[in-house]
Amino acid sequence: MSSQKQTVLAIGGTGAQGVPVVQELTRDGKYNVHVLTRSTKSAPALELASLPGVTIFSGDGYDEANLHSAFSAGIDIAFVNTNGFAIGEKAEIYWGIRIFEIAAEHGVKHFVWANLESSYKVSGYQPRFRTGHFDGKQKVADWISAQPKDGQMKWSILTSCMYLEMFSELLRPSPEIIDGEEVMIFKAPVGKGRPPMIFLEDLGRYGRWLIDHPEKSAGLNLKISTEQVGWDDVVKGFTEVTGKKAIFKDITLDEYFASGAFPFPDTKVGHSLGHDDETLQTYRENFTGFWNTWKESVLLRDYAVLDEILPTRVKSVKEWMQISGYTGKHGNVLKDYSDATSKHRAV
Ligand SMILES: NC(=O)c1ccc[n+]([C@@H]2O[C@H](COP(=O)([O-])OP(=O)(O)OC[C@H]3O[C@@H](n4cnc5c(N)ncnc54)[C@H](OP(=O)(O)O)[C@@H]3O)[C@@H](O)[C@H]2O)c1
């Protein structure tokens, strides 16, 4: 029985996005999953290792020899979420394309690219939307889209968006005492914007759907989201779910960067590969494009398609707060973020 199982290689499988995809793929034993990671002893690697059908592979997903060795291990399907935020736009474009080529060399049958949409491109290249960690993934998606849809290696694109779980980490509210009462303050430079946001468990289900249905998903760019989230709905939902008072404070980008959202906003992104690259944006530049995108609601979704594919999907930020037991307290979401925080602590 087990020899008929297909094997999926997950690159980025230990991340916030990869973990629910791997969990979903292995929940009923249908797939074996190999997870490529630089650290086999990290908390997510150990958690995934305990799942039936999961094999943890030691290696760097941005290394030619490591990739060949990972793809040589009888891989049928690839789920690839490169970390553009860690390696920067230029390296993400290179490695996204290169990983596709290596997968094809090794006879992979289906390649799933975890994508983000470029608001810069969607807006007709208006510079205020330029966001390197969106644009690199989109350029790879565009290159993949130019490959044959029914070639030896089928491909699908899973275009996601900000995770709802970010409300527990980078978007979490801070308590303030107002008139003797604790009020949770959700601050963001988002105005009346309504960005698409996704519940990570549903992202895992959409990933599985693409992999389960190559006959429907080959050549498809599936753009997912839970809903277009307005911050007024966030505070309303928060109060209804928790019974606690909450306020949305719309702030300027200058206030946002001054608030310590990023400790060094004028350094360049791409922390993993070094910062001395002229092509890299600074955190300030990157996240200016990011927040301008959300404030002006540049990216939209077709929710009828999403309802059809996943009728049981979570449909609102309030519903997500209910089922996840959201309290506004801090929770670890991004592996990169906890790795950086623990490095800081160790220094
Ligand atoms: N935050 C959001 O709301 C959001 C939403 C959609 C898409 N994204 C995109 O998703 C990507 C990040 O994935 P994630 O959200 O799952 O983040 P994450 O939780 O921080 O996970 C980072 C992943 O990247 C892997 N990685 C490999 N080489 C790395 C390197 N040199 N430096 C840092 N990490 C490396 C890590 O693997 P090991 O450490 O195990 O090797 C881990 O699997 C980014 O491109 C980001 O733009 C983010």
The ligand as an SDF file (V2000), in Angstrom:
LIG
                    3D

 48 52  0  0  0  0  0  0  0  0999 V2000
    3.7440   36.6070    7.0280 N   0  0  0  0  0  0  0  0  0  0  0  0
    2.7470   36.5020    6.1750 C   0  0  0  0  0  0  0  0  0  0  0  0
    1.6030   36.9080    6.4770 O   0  0  0  0  0  0  0  0  0  0  0  0
    2.9800   35.8370    4.8360 C   0  0  0  0  0  0  0  0  0  0  0  0
    1.8680   35.5470    4.0650 C   0  0  0  0  0  0  0  0  0  0  0  0
    2.0450   34.9060    2.8460 C   0  0  0  0  0  0  0  0  0  0  0  0
    3.3230   34.6180    2.3900 C   0  0  0  0  0  0  0  0  0  0  0  0
    4.3980   34.9490    3.1520 N   0  0  0  0  0  0  0  0  0  0  0  0
    5.7300   34.6390    2.5930 C   0  0  0  0  0  0  0  0  0  0  0  0
    6.1480   33.3700    3.0670 O   0  0  0  0  0  0  0  0  0  0  0  0
    7.5820   33.3190    3.0810 C   0  0  0  0  0  0  0  0  0  0  0  0
    8.0540   32.9100    4.4500 C   0  0  0  0  0  0  0  0  0  0  0  0
    7.4220   31.7230    4.8520 O   0  0  0  0  0  0  0  0  0  0  0  0
    6.6260   31.6430    6.2140 P   0  0  0  0  0  0  0  0  0  0  0  0
    5.5790   32.6550    6.2150 O   0  0  0  0  0  0  0  0  0  0  0  0
    6.2580   30.2280    6.4280 O   0  0  0  0  0  0  0  0  0  0  0  0
    7.7440   32.1360    7.2560 O   0  0  0  0  0  0  0  0  0  0  0  0
    8.4400   31.5090    8.5250 P   0  0  0  0  0  0  0  0  0  0  0  0
    7.4540   30.9220    9.4560 O   0  0  0  0  0  0  0  0  0  0  0  0
    9.3340   32.5690    9.0630 O   0  0  0  0  0  0  0  0  0  0  0  0
    9.3000   30.3090    7.9250 O   0  0  0  0  0  0  0  0  0  0  0  0
   10.4840   30.5390    7.2290 C   0  0  0  0  0  0  0  0  0  0  0  0
   10.7630   29.3220    6.3680 C   0  0  0  0  0  0  0  0  0  0  0  0
   11.8290   29.6450    5.4790 O   0  0  0  0  0  0  0  0  0  0  0  0
   12.8080   28.6100    5.5690 C   0  0  0  0  0  0  0  0  0  0  0  0
   14.1480   29.0660    5.2280 N   0  0  0  0  0  0  0  0  0  0  0  0
   14.9670   28.4320    4.3970 C   0  0  0  0  0  0  0  0  0  0  0  0
   16.1130   29.0810    4.2500 N   0  0  0  0  0  0  0  0  0  0  0  0
   16.0280   30.1630    5.0150 C   0  0  0  0  0  0  0  0  0  0  0  0
   16.9230   31.2140    5.2750 C   0  0  0  0  0  0  0  0  0  0  0  0
   18.1320   31.2720    4.7020 N   0  0  0  0  0  0  0  0  0  0  0  0
   16.5370   32.1640    6.1470 N   0  0  0  0  0  0  0  0  0  0  0  0
   15.3320   32.1070    6.7330 C   0  0  0  0  0  0  0  0  0  0  0  0
   14.4110   31.1210    6.5160 N   0  0  0  0  0  0  0  0  0  0  0  0
   14.7760   30.1620    5.6470 C   0  0  0  0  0  0  0  0  0  0  0  0
   12.7080   28.1140    6.9990 C   0  0  0  0  0  0  0  0  0  0  0  0
   13.2600   26.8160    7.0150 O   0  0  0  0  0  0  0  0  0  0  0  0
   14.3500   26.2940    8.0960 P   0  0  0  0  0  0  0  0  0  0  0  0
   14.6130   27.4270    9.0490 O   0  0  0  0  0  0  0  0  0  0  0  0
   13.6580   25.1380    8.7640 O   0  0  0  0  0  0  0  0  0  0  0  0
   15.5040   25.8960    7.2600 O   0  0  0  0  0  0  0  0  0  0  0  0
   11.1900   28.1160    7.1810 C   0  0  0  0  0  0  0  0  0  0  0  0
   10.6190   26.9630    6.6070 O   0  0  0  0  0  0  0  0  0  0  0  0
    8.0600   34.7150    2.7150 C   0  0  0  0  0  0  0  0  0  0  0  0
    8.4270   34.7360    1.3550 O   0  0  0  0  0  0  0  0  0  0  0  0
    6.8430   35.5840    2.9830 C   0  0  0  0  0  0  0  0  0  0  0  0
    6.8660   36.7440    2.1870 O   0  0  0  0  0  0  0  0  0  0  0  0
    4.2450   35.5070    4.3750 C   0  0  0  0  0  0  0  0  0  0  0  0
  1  2  1  0
  2  3  2  0
  2  4  1  0
  4  5  1  0
  4 48  2  0
  5  6  2  0
  6  7  1  0
  7  8  2  0
  8  9  1  0
  8 48  1  0
  9 10  1  0
  9 46  1  0
 10 11  1  0
 11 12  1  0
 11 44  1  0
 12 13  1  0
 13 14  1  0
 14 15  2  0
 14 16  1  0
 14 17  1  0
 17 18  1  0
 18 19  2  0
 18 20  1  0
 18 21  1  0
 21 22  1  0
 22 23  1  0
 23 24  1  0
 23 42  1  0
 24 25  1  0
 25 26  1  0
 25 36  1  0
 26 27  1  0
 26 35  1  0
 27 28  2  0
 28 29  1  0
 29 30  1  0
 29 35  2  0
 30 31  1  0
 30 32  2  0
 32 33  1  0
 33 34  2  0
 34 35  1  0
 36 37  1  0
 36 42  1  0
 37 38  1  0
 38 39  2  0
 38 40  1  0
 38 41  1  0
 42 43  1  0
 44 45  1  0
 44 46  1  0
 46 47  1  0
M  CHG  2   8   1  16  -1
M  END
$$$$
